[in-house]
Each structure stands twice: as C-alpha cells, then as structure tokens.
C-alpha cells in the first residue's frame, strides 16, 4: 500500500511539473503514470551510480552538481518512457526540483493527516 501511495504522489508531482513548465509534457495519462514508475526505478538504480561517479565534481561545486545529476536522471526517465517529453537539461533540472518539492509536500500532508486523532 505504501508503494502505491508513493507512486501516486510522484505521479501528481510529475503532473504539477508538466503544468508549470512548458518544456515538460505527457501525451496521455498512461504515459504520466508509467513515467512516474520509470522515474522511481531510475532514481533507485541509476541515480546512486551517477552520484558516486560524480562525487569529485559534486564536492568541488559544494553539492550543487547534485541538481545536474537529478536532472540527468529525470531526462533519462523521460527518454525511456514513450509519451514523456523533456526539452533540454534546464527543464529536466527544474522538473526534478519541482517533483522533489511537490512529493515532499504531499508526504508531509499525508503524515499530518495520519497523526490527526480519529473522531
């Protein structure tokens, strides 16, 4: 159940990113849902490898290169998903930031809803 809730929150976050940025688009709801799944897989498998490989430049840039790594992972997820389009690395970086922030906000709202006492 927890996986489904997280998948739904990433799907909503991707929809918000596509709504806010003209450089991110989806051809259908199906591509949006599959894009969220692929983004989760890329973040779980590929992004840690990219972070380790880019550690020296990340240290030199005081951690700012992590935004580029996240943008690359976001762009890779778009490249792997039919109907999920991202125009340029800048849009991928901004999209990754938006998805992170929106997912975090949805998680915080979900945690607060669970802590509310039952009536």
C-alpha positions as CSV (number, residue, x, y, z in Angstrom):
1,X,0.0,0.0,0.0
2,X,2.8,2.4,0.8
3,X,4.3,1.8,-2.6
4,X,1.0,2.8,-4.3
5,X,0.7,6.0,-2.2
6,X,4.3,7.0,-3.1
7,X,3.7,6.2,-6.8
8,X,0.5,8.3,-6.7
9,X,2.4,11.2,-5.1
10,X,5.1,11.1,-7.7
11,X,2.5,10.9,-10.5
12,X,0.8,14.0,-9.1
13,X,4.2,15.8,-8.7
14,X,5.0,15.0,-12.4
15,X,1.6,16.4,-13.4
16,X,2.4,19.6,-11.5
17,X,5.8,19.8,-13.1
18,X,4.3,19.4,-16.6
19,X,1.7,22.0,-15.8
20,X,4.3,24.5,-14.6
21,X,7.0,24.0,-17.2
22,X,6.2,24.3,-20.9
23,X,9.3,22.1,-21.6
24,X,7.8,19.0,-19.9
25,X,4.8,17.3,-21.4
26,X,3.0,14.0,-21.5
27,X,0.9,12.6,-24.4
28,X,-1.6,10.8,-22.1
29,X,-2.4,9.9,-18.5
30,X,-0.9,6.4,-19.2
31,X,2.4,7.9,-20.1
32,X,2.3,10.1,-17.0
33,X,1.6,7.1,-14.7
34,X,4.3,5.0,-16.5
35,X,6.7,7.9,-16.3
36,X,6.3,8.1,-12.5
37,X,7.1,4.4,-12.3
38,X,10.2,4.7,-14.5
39,X,11.3,7.8,-12.6
40,X,11.2,5.8,-9.4
41,X,13.2,3.0,-11.0
42,X,15.8,5.4,-12.4
43,X,16.1,7.1,-9.0
44,X,16.5,3.8,-7.3
45,X,19.0,2.2,-9.7
46,X,20.8,4.7,-11.9
47,X,20.9,7.9,-9.8
48,X,23.1,6.4,-6.9
49,X,25.6,5.2,-9.5
50,X,25.7,8.7,-11.1
51,X,26.1,10.3,-7.6
52,X,29.1,8.1,-6.8
53,X,30.7,8.7,-10.2
54,X,30.2,12.5,-9.9
55,X,31.3,12.7,-6.3
56,X,34.5,14.7,-7.1
57,X,32.7,17.4,-9.1
58,X,29.9,17.4,-6.5
59,X,32.5,18.2,-3.8
60,X,34.1,20.9,-5.9
61,X,30.8,22.6,-6.6
62,X,29.8,22.3,-2.9
63,X,26.9,19.9,-3.7
64,X,25.3,21.9,-6.5
65,X,26.2,19.3,-9.1
66,X,23.6,17.1,-7.5
67,X,20.9,19.2,-9.3
68,X,22.5,18.2,-12.6
69,X,22.6,14.6,-11.6
70,X,18.9,14.7,-10.7
71,X,18.2,16.4,-14.0
72,X,20.0,13.7,-15.9
73,X,18.0,11.0,-14.0
74,X,14.8,12.9,-14.8
75,X,15.8,13.2,-18.5
76,X,16.7,9.5,-18.6
77,X,13.3,8.6,-17.3
78,X,11.7,10.8,-20.0
79,X,13.8,9.2,-22.7
80,X,12.8,5.7,-21.5
81,X,9.1,6.5,-21.3
82,X,7.1,6.8,-24.6
83,X,5.0,10.0,-24.5
84,X,7.0,11.7,-21.7
85,X,9.0,14.6,-23.3
86,X,11.5,16.9,-21.7
87,X,13.1,19.7,-23.8
88,X,16.6,20.3,-22.5
89,X,18.7,19.8,-19.4
90,X,17.4,23.0,-17.8
91,X,13.8,21.8,-17.9
92,X,14.9,18.4,-16.6
93,X,16.7,20.0,-13.6
94,X,13.7,22.3,-12.9
95,X,11.3,19.4,-13.3
96,X,13.4,17.3,-10.9
97,X,13.3,20.1,-8.3
98,X,9.5,20.6,-8.7
99,X,8.9,16.8,-8.4
100,X,11.0,16.6,-5.3
101,X,9.3,19.6,-3.6
102,X,5.8,18.6,-4.5
103,X,6.4,14.9,-3.5
104,X,7.8,16.2,-0.2
105,X,4.8,18.5,0.4
106,X,2.4,15.6,-0.4
107,X,4.3,13.4,2.0
108,X,4.2,16.0,4.8
109,X,0.4,16.5,4.3
110,X,-0.1,12.7,4.3
111,X,1.9,12.3,7.6
112,X,-0.1,15.1,9.2
113,X,-3.3,13.5,8.2
114,X,-2.3,10.2,9.7
115,X,-1.4,11.9,13.1
116,X,-4.9,13.5,13.4
117,X,-7.0,11.9,16.1
118,X,-10.0,9.9,14.9
119,X,-13.4,11.4,15.7
